[in-house]
Amino acid sequence: MLAWPEHGKKSLEKVLQLLVVSQLLDPGSEFRVHHQWYLSTAMDALLGTDFAVAEKNRLYRCMDRVLEHKQDLFLWLRQKWADLFQAEFEVLLYDLTSTYFEGAMEENPRPSTVTVAINGRTVCRW
């Protein structure tokens, strides 16, 4: 069961609903949902919540909880897609928006235009 002991099942459901709707309507990162998207929508009225539902750490914790069910969700969605659209596929692509990479690249020479990860954000330096 998806639930947070300190907030209850209902709280997690609201956060998950927010994340699903945001990805369907305007895909982006959890940070973007927190920083920009939620404030420009009526999701507070639709979900009957306040801004706490879009607090960035709550969004990240929700994704951590969903990750525990990743394989089951993938299989269910794949089957649902196949049933709805009679789809046959050998390759399935998915969004890596929430994927975090880090590492030291000191030994690699950098070109004049390079993307560098700083504090969990990707920054393009020109």
N, C-alpha and C positions, 0 to 999 in steps of 0.2 A: 504494500500500500504506500502511495506517495503521501507523506504528511510530515510536518515539522512538529515535534513535541511542544515547542514554545508558542507556535502560532496555530496549530491545528490543520486539519485536512482542507478546510475551506480556504484558508489563506494561500496554501500552495496551489490549489486549483485556480484561484484568481491570477496568480503569477504565471502559471502555465498557460492559461487562456490568453493573457496579455502577450506572452511570447509567441504563441501560435498565430494569433491575429496579426501581430506586427510583421511576422515573417511572410504571411500570405499577402498582406497589403503592400508592404514596403520593406523588403528584406534588408537587414543590416545587423550590426553587432548588438549585443546586449547593452554595451556602453552607449550606443547611439539611441537605443530605446529609452534608456534612462536620461540621457543628456538632452535629447532633442525630440524624438518621435512622440513620446507619451504626452509631452507638454503641448503638442500641436494637434492633439486628437480629443475626442470626447470619450475616451476609454474609461475615465474616472466615472462618468455617468453610466456608461454601459455596464461596467463591472460592479458599480456601487461601492467604489473604494476611493481612497485618497492616494496621494503621490507615494506613500509607503510601498504600494504594490510594485512600483517601478524603481525602487531603491536599487542601485547597481549591485551591491553585494547579495541582495535577495534574488536578483535575476541570475547571478552567477551560481548561487547555491541551488537554485531550481534546476539549472542545467546540469549541475553535478548529480542531483537526484535522478534526473531523467537518464543520464548516462548509464546508470545501473541497469536500465531496461532497454538499452540500445539495441541489442540483438533481437529481442522480442518485438520491439517497435519496427525495426527494419523488416523483419519477416512479415509482419502484419501489413505494413504499408506496401511492400512489394507484391504481396498476394492481392491486396485491395486494388492496386494499380492494374495488375494483370486481369482481374475479374471485371473491372469497370471498362477497360479499354481493349480487352483481348490482346494485351501487349505481350510480346515475346522479346526478351532482351538478354544480351550477353554481358553488357557493360552498363552499370548504373552509376551515374555521377552524382555527387552531393556537395553541398556548400561547406567550405572550410572557414567561414567567417569567424567562428568562435575558436578556431585552432590557435594555440599560442606557441610560438617558437622562440627559443633563446639559445645563445651560444656565442663563443668568441671566434672572431674571424680575423684575428690579428695576422695570421700567416698568409692570408690571401690579399693580393694587391686589389685595390678598389678602383673601378673606372671613375670617370669624371661625374657620372650620374649614378648614384647608388642609393638603395633603400636600406636603412639601418633600423633595427629594432631598439627602441629606447624606452625603458620603463613599461614594457608591455604594449607599446604602441609602435606602429610602423611609420617611419618618417622618411620622406623622400628628400634627399639633399641634392641640391643642384650646384 
